Amino acid sequence: MIAVAEAGFRAIAPDYRGYGLSDPPPEPDKASFKDLVADLLSLLDALAIQKAFVIGKDFGAVVAYLFALFHPHRVCGVITMGVPYLPINASISSTADHLPEGFYVARWQQPGRAEADFGRFDNKTVVRNVYTLFSRSEIPIARENQEIMDLVDSSTPLPPWFSEEDLANYGSLYQNSGFQTALKVPYRCKSETYNITNEKVEVPALFIMGEKDYVIKIPGMEDYIRSDRMKAFVPKVETVFVPEGSHFVQEQFPQQVNHLILNFLQKNA
């Protein structure tokens, strides 16, 4: 945000409902991606912003592209990291059918399972484990009688680009929100439907992907990303790979990612 603001852009980073400092929704079990899209529209309206670039990381990419599909006249361009545009009828969640039962997405889709797993630890430890797991290049998959949190040894050091201060800050945010909404959206929204007839995103787009991101190893994902198949849905997308980048490429290589973002913004503003 600082790099974008210093370049003369206005940077806005809301916490999704039930995340960070945002209050949990009144009925967390009914939270949906459409809620997040509606929140973004309301935010732009409240700030009298007619058009904006939308940037999303991980499942935020889904929100960014849904916003561009529902409200194309309000979007200048889309930047996503870690997760490419996927057709509406497909999702990373649907790939659980092609992975073992212990695939973390499949596990977290089961009501109560992640809650019991996370509940054995304080929030800070859960966040530590998530960062450790998802910064690896292997897909997090537990054995039959093992939980996802048990994939991380307590003695494993944090990634060098993620400090104890970062961990303390992130962990404290979940004191307010908990993990209920974070598990519902995105993991338990598989049945959500959208009344979208045209899936083509016509605005300019940038997709940033770490070469060491575990997502690329999800069955079919690498072929989809490296081929031109995404351009059938996002004709103006440019894909950039960061050679040593993990799933947290923006935290791992902030200067490089900032440079890519700023170039895109300046070219398409």
MORAJO-V574424 format. One record per backbone hydrogen bond with DSSP energy under -1.0 kcal/mol. CO is the residue of the C=O (numbers start at 1). NH is the residue of the N-H. Records with the same first field share a line. If there is no record, write none. Layout:
CO=NH, NH
This chain:
1=5
2=6
4=9
5=8
16=19
19=22
23=18
27=30
28=31
32=36
33=37
34=38
35=39
36=40
37=41
38=42
39=43
40=44
41=45
42=46
43=47
44=49
45=48
52=76
54=79
56=81
57=60
58=61
59=63
60=64
61=65
62=66
63=67
64=68
65=69
66=70
67=71
71=74
72=75
74=52
77=54
78=206
79=56
80=208
81=58
87=90
92=95
93=96
94=97
95=98
96=99
100=103
102=142
103=107
104=108
105=109
107=110
110=113
112=116
113=117
114=118
115=119
117=120
118=121
122=126
123=127
124=128
125=129
126=130
127=131
128=132
129=133
130=134
131=135
133=136
140=104
143=146
148=151
149=152
153=156
159=162
163=167
164=168
165=169
166=170
167=171
168=172
169=173
172=175
173=177
174=178
179=183
180=184
181=185
184=188
186=189
189=192
194=196
204=78
205=238
206=80
207=240
208=82
209=242
210=213
213=216
214=217
215=218
218=221
220=224
221=225
222=226
223=227
229=232
230=233, 234
233=201
234=237
236=205
238=207
240=209
242=211, 245
245=212
248=251, 252
249=253
253=257
254=258
255=259
256=260
257=261
258=262
259=263
260=264
261=265
262=266
263=267
264=268
265=269
